[in-house]
Amino acid sequence: MNIYLVGGAVRDTLLNRPVHERDWVVVGGDEAAMKALGYTPVGKDFPVFLHPETGEEYALARTERKSGHGYGGFTVHAAPEVTLEQDLQRRDLTINAMAQSESGELIDPYGGRRDLEARRLRHVSPAFAEDPLRILRVARFAARYHHLSFTVADDTMALMRAMVAAGEVEHLVAERVWKEISRALTEPDPDIFIQVLRECGALGILLPEVERLFGVPQPPTHHPEIDTGKHLLLALKAAPPQLPVRFAVLLHDLGKGITPQEVLPSHRGHEKAGLPLVKEVCRRLRVPRELTALATGVCEYHLHCHRAFELRPQTLMKMLRALDALRRPQRFEDFLLACEADARGREGLADREYPQVDYLRAVRAAAAAVSAQPLIEQGFEGAALGKALDRARIEAIARVKEAYHA
């Protein structure tokens, strides 16, 4: 029985990047032998075991045969006679199909090291086409390593296009798609993820609401880049790497994709128009509730944020209530960061000042500082207490507004 370090740990070591987890392949072993050594079986679809001391995953070398559509449509064969080369051949990219022996020897049967040096994301074999989830993985790796000058190999992009044309992407389940999207949005260059999906045709199937934004014009006075899709990419680039913020940025302008042709480049009312689209994306991908709440809030109120200094205290209070800002300060902070990314995601304006963030933080703090206790002591209760508390908060917001305008 021989054990090899495989996949990302080998790749990232060669790239001089930190290794966060290690995966191992066992060649020449079987389930009985692993259990006898104290390993705990955990794999549902194929034999994976946890090391009795480190807890790291050890998988028996295996081959896969296509037996249906989508990510799960495979018949797995794991046996002692399966070789390391056969196991590596079923992997997605050559840079992920390298192994290291216990003595430190690099096993690289498919040219992974060469592709690392060439900064190339290339598929291992034609078997790549059997799993459409790999399209999203390639796009995610492109987003992770773009700053190191990695690009998708031409033949791999051509294969991805053929997979999309064959309808394979339509068989992906929502949970797997969301997992890849959520991971990709936290990579260093999430805009590259969107661009790669668009280039191979997968974006129009997975996120047609986002695909529709490309080619739609906006007024150049506010958007020097003009194209709404380009603005989206710039806004993603400007957003901090928190998933809730970047996901909200991804969906914030969906309403612009359905603006009637005759009124372009104006997009009056796109915030309300986009709400059903945002909700549909979140429903389809089974997005967690908190992320859905933030995305809908950013879609509906991002223009309020941009125009914050012009808004009346009553309108600001209404926005705080709608965003549940007093009870959920982190959601409101994420809202502000998403709106700031929207403001800076414009050609030549990436470094613009955006004082609205500090102003609205002060507005929220003033409203949150208002206590109900004095009002209760004055005899207010029930609905009357709620109205009195609202008035007191609006007055507190008014004082902040006066201070900023003084």
N, C-alpha and C positions, 0 to 999 in steps of 0.2 A: 504494500500500500504506500503510495507516494502522495505528498501533500504540496500544493502550489498556491502561492499568493497570486491573485488574479485581478483583472479589471482596473477600477479607478485608483486603487492604491499603487499599482505599478505605474500607471499613466502619470499620476500626479507626482510621484517620486522623480520620474524622469524629467518632469517639467519644473522641478524644484518648488512645488507647491505643497502646502500642508496637507497631510493625509488625515481625514476625519474618521474613516472607518475602513476596516480591512475585511475582504471576502476571500474565502479559500475554496479550492477544488480538490476533491479526493479522488485519485485515480487508483483503480484496483481494489476498491473496497465495496462493501455492501452494508445493508442496514444492520444486520446482525453484528458485523465487526465493529460498527460505530457504537452501537449500544453497549457492546462488551467493553469498550474503552471509556464508557461513562458519558458519551454524548447524548443529548436530549433531542429526539425528533420533533420538528416543528413545521415542516413543509406540508402544505395541503396538496399542491399541484405536482410537486416533485420533491425528492428526498433531500431535505435540508436539516442540519443538526446544529445545536448550539454546543460550543466547547464547554466542558464542565467547569473550567476556571475563568476563562476570559469572557465567555458569553458571545464570542464572535461566531459568525455563520460559516459552516462547512457544508458544501453541497457535493453530492456524488456526481462525478463526471456523467454527462448525459447528452443524448441527441434528441432532436425534436422533429416530428413529421406533421406537416399541415393536414388538418382533418376537418376544418370548418372556417368560418369567417372571424375576423377580429382578433383581439389580443389573446383570447382564451382558446382559440380554435386549434389546439395542438395536441398531439399524442406524444408523451414523453417516454423515452427509454433510458433508464439508468441501470448500468450493469458493470461489473468489474472489467469487462473487456473493452469498454468505451475508452478511447485514448484521449490524452490531453488535447491533441490537435483537433479531434472531432468535437470536443466540448467547446474549444475556442472558436471553431468555425461557425457555430450557431449564434455568435454574438453580433451586435449591430455594427460597430465601427472598428476599424483596424486598431485605433489607439486604445480601444477597450478590450482587445483580443490578445493581449500579451500576458505572460505569466512569469513568475520568478520561483525558482526551486529553493528548497531549504538551504542549499549551499550558496545562494545568491546569483545563480546563473539565469540570464534572461532568455526566455523561450518566446520567440516572435515569428511564428510561421507565416504570418500574413502581412508583414511589412509595417507594423504599427509604429516602430521607432522611426522609420523613414518618413512616414506621414506626420509624425510629431515634428520632426525637423523641418518638413516642408510646410508646416502649419495647415494641414489638410484634413478635413473630415470626410473619410471615404468608407464606404460599406465593405464588409468582409467578403460577402459572397452573394449570389443571386437570391439566397434564402432570406435576405433582408426584406424582400418584397412580400414575404408571408405574414409579416406583422406590421400593420399600419401604425401602431403606436410609435414605431421607430421614427416616423416622420416628425412627430412632436419632439422626440428625444434628440434628433439631429438639430432641430431648430433651437432646442434648449442648450445644447452644447455650443452651438454657434453664438448664442447670447452670452454664455459663460466665458468663452475663449476669444471673443472678437477683439478684446483689447490686446491680445497676444498675436493678432493678425491671422487667426484661423479663418478659413473659408470652407464652404461646402464644395467638394470635388464635383466637376461638371457631370461625370457619369452617375454620381450619386443623386444629384439634383434631377437628372433625366429619369432615373429610376423612380424617384419620388413622384414626379409628374405622372409617370405611367401608372403608379399605384392609385393616385387620385383619380385619374381617368377611368380606371377599372372599377371604381366605386368602393374600394376597400375602406376608405376613411369613414364612410357612412355606417360601418358596422361597429365602430368604437363605442364603448359604453361611457356614459357621462362621468362616472367616478374616475375612470382612468384619464379621460381628457382633462378634467378639472385638476387632477393631481399634477399632470405635466404643466398645465398653464400656471398653476399656483407656484410651482417650483421655478418656472422660467421667468416669471415676473419679478423674482427676487435676485436674479442673476445681474451681473454688472451692466449689461446692455440689453434690457428687455425689448427695446425697439427692434433689435436684430431678430429676435424670436418672431415678431410679427412679420417682418420683411421676408424671412425665409419661408414661413407658412404661405405668404402671399405669392411668392415667386413660384412655388410648386403647385399652387391652386388649392391648398388645403384650407386656407383662411375663409374662403367663400363658402365652404361646407360647414366648418366648425363654428365660425363667427361671422355669418353673412352680414350682420348688423354693423360690424367693424369694417368689413370689406367694402361696404357701400360708401364709406366716407371718402375713399380715394377717388380723386378727380372732381370732387365737389368744391366749388369756389367759395371763398369768404371775402368780405370787404378788405382790401389791402391796407386801409387805414389802421385797422386793428390787427390784421394778420398779414404781415409782409410776405409770408410764405404762400399765401393764398389758398393752396390746397388743404382741405380739412384733414385728409389722411396724413399729410406731411406734418401738420400741426400736432396730430395725435402722437406721432413718433417723437417729435421734439418734446412734447409734454411728458411722455414716458421717460425720456432721457433726463429731464429736469427733476423728476420725482425722486424722493428718497427711497431706499430699498425695502421699505416695509410693504408687505403684501396688501394690506387693506388700502393703503394710499394708492399704490400703483394699479390695483384692480379698479378702484373708483375712477382714476384718470383714464384708464382704458375705455371706460363706458360713458364718460361724462358728456360727450357730444353726439351720442347716437341719434338724437333728434335731427341733426343736420343732414343725415343720410336720407331723410324722407321729406326734406323741404321741397315744395313744388317748384318745378323747373322755371316757371314764369316769374317767380319772385327773387331768384338768385341774383346776386350773391348774398342778399339779406337772409337772415335766419331768425326773424322775430318769432318768439314763442317756442324756440327749439328745446328749451328746458322741459316744458310740460309735454311736448311731443315725444321726447326721448324716454319719459318714464315707463310707458308700457314695454318699450324695447329692452330697457335695463332689466325690468322684472322678468321678461321672457328669457333673457340670457341666463339670469340667475336661477330661474326655475329649471331650464333645460340642463344646465350643468350641475344642478343641485349644490349651489354655492351656499356656504354656511350663512345663517341668518344675520349675524353681525356684519359680515361683509356686504350682504345685500342691503342692509339698512344704510350703511355708509354710502354705497354706490348710488342708491336712489336719492339720498340727501344731497350728494355732490351734484348729481344731474339736475335736480330741481332748483338748487340754491347757489350754484357757483357764480351766477351773475350778481346775486345779492352780495356775495362776498366782494367781488370786484368793485361794486358801487357802494360799499359799506359807509363811506363818509357822507354820501348823499341821503342815506336812509333815515327816516324818522325813528325816534326811540321806540314807538309802538311797533314799527315794522321789524326792527332789530329784535325786539322781544318775541314777536311772532316767529321769527326765524329760529331763535334759541329754543322755543317750545317745539317747533317742528323737528328739529335735529336732536331733541332730548338732551340738549347741551348741559343743563344743570345737573342732571343725574349721571350723564355719561361724558365726563370731561375728556377721556381719551378719544372717543369717537369725534368730538368737536375738534380736538387737536389734529386728528387725521384729516378731517374735513378741511381745515385751514391749509394743511400741507398740500392736499390735492389741488385746492384752488390756486395756491401759489405756483405749483407746477404748471397748471393751465396758463397762468399769466406769463410765465417765463418760457413756455414752450412755443416760442414764436421766433422767427428768423431774426437774428441780430439783437434779441431782447433777453437772452438767457441770464444776464447779470443785472437786469432791471431791479430797481427798488420795489418792494411790495409791502408798504407800511400797514396795509389792511390787516395783516396777521396780528401785529401787536395791538392794534386798535380793537379788534374783535376779541382778543384775549382779555383786554381790559374791560370790555363790555360784559363779557361772560362773568368775569370775576366780580364785577359790581353787582350784577343781578344775583349771583350765587351768595353774596355776602348778606343779602337782605334776610332777616330772620322773621319767622312767623310769630314768635313768642310775644313781642310787644303788641301785635295786632290782636292776639288771643286775649291778652290782658285788658285790651280796650273793649272786649266783648264780641269781637267778630268770630263767627263760626260758620261751618258748612260752605255753601256757595259764596256767601258774602265774604268769608275769609279768603277764599281763592281769588276773588276780584280785588280785594284790598291788597293782597300780596302782589298781584299782578301790577297794580298801580304803583306800589312802592318800588317794584323792580324797574318799571319804566322810568320813574323819577331818578333812580340811581343811574340808569343808562343815560338819561338826559344830562346828568352832571358830568359824566365821562365825555359825552359829545361836546359839551360846552368847553371843557378843559382842553380838548384837542383842537377846537376852533379858536381858542383864545389867542 
